[in-house]
Every structure is written in C-alpha cells, then in structure tokens.
Amino acid sequence: MSDQSAAVSGGPGTPSRISESIVIRVAPEAAYAAVSDVARMGEWSPECRGAWILGRGGPARTGMRFIGRNRARWLPWPTLCRVVEAEPGRVFAFHVSFLGIQVAGWTYRFSPLPEGCEVEEEWRDRRSGPFGMALTAVTPLVTGVVRRRARNRSTMRTTLLALRDTLESGR
C-alpha cells in the first residue's frame, strides 16, 4: 500500500487531495468492474454502505447518478453522486454533493501490471465558498466525523485492502 498524499491549491496549509494505492492480482478490467458497481461498495468500505442507482441501471457510465448510503459512528447520511468519468479498466470517477453543495470527488485509477493491476483511490475535497464552509462546520454533527481527511485516509486503506482480499479470493 502506498501513500501518495498531495497538496492541491485550496489555501495555505489546507491539502485537499489524498490518495492510496494497492496492487491486486486481477486484471484492471476486473477491478474496474467491481469498483464501478457502486451498489457493491459497502462490501469493502467501512463508511459507504452501498448505493442506489437513479434512473436506468446497467454498467457505470458518465452522467449516471446514484445515492450513496453512508454511515460513520451512529448516524447514516445520504449523498447525491454523479459519475464524471467511466473508462472500463482505466478510470472511474464521481462527484459527491450533500443538500446541493459540492462535497468531494472520488477517482479510482487502474494501471496494468505483470502481476495484475495497481488500484489508486483518490479523494478531493470540493467544499468551497460560504456554503462549503458552512457544510464543513456542520459535517461533524451529521456524520460524527471530526477529522475528515484523517478518517478518509484510514477508510481508503481499509477499502483497498478489503477490495484486494475480495477480488483475489474470487468473490
């Protein structure tokens, strides 16, 4: 597992992007198929419990929308998500909003390796402006998570390990 933390402009001392990666002994297309089936995300993630697809189902595609079902500590909360990039075997990305306010961007990149593929999971904080600041202030009350960046790093590591274990065992 590698830590590929990076600072992106968003104010002095406010890193707004983190990423983690792992090598999985499956083809990139198999890893992409699992991750882009957003209803399955709850199988790996300690925070996202899964998703409900809005509109017609089928393979993930750019523009597809879904409701993310999340839970940390005691309180569940929904998010509205929109797929912004869907290239089988290469990249799957979506943007997240809550009550109409942009929250985050999640990107999964799949790179072929001789032994399988590397999967990189990236989180970008998209909260900005007065509504973003207000959402940041109340988020701990809604989610029970005070240190979002540290929490996301931890859950990303857990998610990738569980994804690897699931895919390598053929489940």
Solvent accessible surface area in square Angstrom, and as a share of the most:
residue,aa,sasa,rsa
1,M,99,0.44
2,S,45,0.29
3,D,81,0.42
4,Q,77,0.34
5,S,54,0.35
6,A,28,0.22
7,A,86,0.66
8,V,65,0.37
9,S,112,0.72
10,G,51,0.49
11,G,44,0.42
12,P,138,0.87
13,G,78,0.75
14,T,71,0.41
15,P,54,0.34
16,S,20,0.13
17,R,68,0.25
18,I,0,0.00
19,S,1,0.01
20,E,0,0.00
21,S,2,0.01
22,I,8,0.04
23,V,62,0.36
24,I,0,0.00
25,R,165,0.60
26,V,28,0.16
27,A,53,0.41
28,P,15,0.09
29,E,102,0.46
30,A,46,0.35
31,A,0,0.00
32,Y,13,0.05
33,A,60,0.47
34,A,4,0.03
35,V,1,0.01
36,S,10,0.07
37,D,63,0.33
38,V,5,0.03
39,A,54,0.42
40,R,65,0.24
41,M,15,0.07
42,G,31,0.30
43,E,98,0.44
44,W,7,0.03
45,S,14,0.09
46,P,46,0.29
47,E,19,0.09
48,C,27,0.16
49,R,104,0.38
50,G,0,0.00
51,A,6,0.05
52,W,152,0.53
53,I,61,0.31
54,L,62,0.31
55,G,74,0.71
56,R,170,0.62
57,G,38,0.37
58,G,59,0.56
59,P,119,0.75
60,A,18,0.14
61,R,65,0.24
62,T,88,0.51
63,G,42,0.40
64,M,9,0.04
65,R,113,0.41
66,F,6,0.03
67,I,40,0.20
68,G,3,0.03
69,R,76,0.28
70,N,19,0.10
71,R,86,0.32
72,A,1,0.01
73,R,148,0.54
74,W,151,0.53
75,L,60,0.30
76,P,77,0.49
77,W,23,0.08
78,P,76,0.48
79,T,14,0.08
80,L,68,0.34
81,C,4,0.02
82,R,111,0.41
83,V,0,0.00
84,V,44,0.25
85,E,68,0.31
86,A,22,0.17
87,E,63,0.28
88,P,101,0.63
89,G,5,0.05
90,R,156,0.57
91,V,17,0.09
92,F,0,0.00
93,A,3,0.03
94,F,20,0.08
95,H,36,0.16
96,V,11,0.06
97,S,13,0.08
98,F,30,0.12
99,L,149,0.74
100,G,74,0.71
101,I,38,0.19
102,Q,77,0.34
103,V,33,0.19
104,A,3,0.02
105,G,0,0.00
106,W,41,0.14
107,T,6,0.03
108,Y,6,0.02
109,R,92,0.33
110,F,9,0.04
111,S,48,0.31
112,P,101,0.64
113,L,63,0.31
114,P,142,0.89
115,E,94,0.42
116,G,12,0.12
117,C,0,0.00
118,E,53,0.24
119,V,0,0.00
120,E,31,0.14
121,E,6,0.02
122,E,4,0.02
123,W,12,0.04
124,R,62,0.22
125,D,41,0.21
126,R,74,0.27
127,R,46,0.17
128,S,89,0.57
129,G,40,0.38
130,P,108,0.68
131,F,148,0.61
132,G,1,0.01
133,M,142,0.63
134,A,54,0.42
135,L,12,0.06
136,T,62,0.36
137,A,75,0.58
138,V,67,0.39
139,T,18,0.10
140,P,38,0.24
141,L,138,0.69
142,V,39,0.23
143,T,6,0.04
144,G,7,0.07
145,V,3,0.02
146,V,117,0.68
147,R,174,0.63
148,R,37,0.13
149,R,78,0.28
150,A,39,0.30
151,R,57,0.21
152,N,4,0.02
153,R,38,0.14
154,S,63,0.40
155,T,12,0.07
156,M,1,0.01
157,R,92,0.34
158,T,63,0.36
159,T,6,0.04
160,L,0,0.00
161,L,71,0.35
162,A,27,0.21
163,L,2,0.01
164,R,72,0.26
165,D,68,0.35
166,T,11,0.06
167,L,20,0.10
168,E,56,0.25
169,S,69,0.45
170,G,68,0.66
171,R,175,0.64
